[in-house]
Amino acid sequence: MDIISAILDIDNKARLMMKDAENECAEIMQKAAQTEETVKADIEAEVERKLSEYESAEKTGAQERLESVEKEKQAELQKLDRAFEQNRERWEETIFNAVIDQ
């Protein structure tokens, strides 16, 4: 009977060890899932931060380019205005003469 008791005792201990191992495995899996979610959230936050920085930099660059183009446009308009003022009388006279001569 001692052998049977020893076998049953070993079997009970083995079952308890298996149960403990299964519990530990479930706990590890749960912690791994939580860690995975945390890592995903951290990555998503970092991506959002970088996208925001990129968007801000692009908006700033676009605004600077628009300002530069606006300055160039104003400079060209001033040149045209000066050219018009310098040549207006001559152009009026040329157009007038062209109409009269016909």
VENZIWO-V532518 format. One record per residue. BURIAL is I if it has 16 or more other C-alpha atoms within 10 Angstrom, else O. Layout:
burial = <BURIAL	BURIAL>
This chain:
burial = <O	O	O	O	O	O	O	O	O	O	O	O	O	O	O	O	O	O	O	O	O	O	O	O	O	O	O	O	O	O	O	O	O	O	O	O	O	O	O	O	O	O	O	O	O	O	O	O	O	O	O	O	O	O	O	O	O	O	O	O	O	O	O	O	O	O	O	O	O	O	O	O	O	O	O	O	O	O	O	O	O	O	O	O	O	O	O	O	O	O	O	O	O	O	O	O	O	O	O	O	O	O>
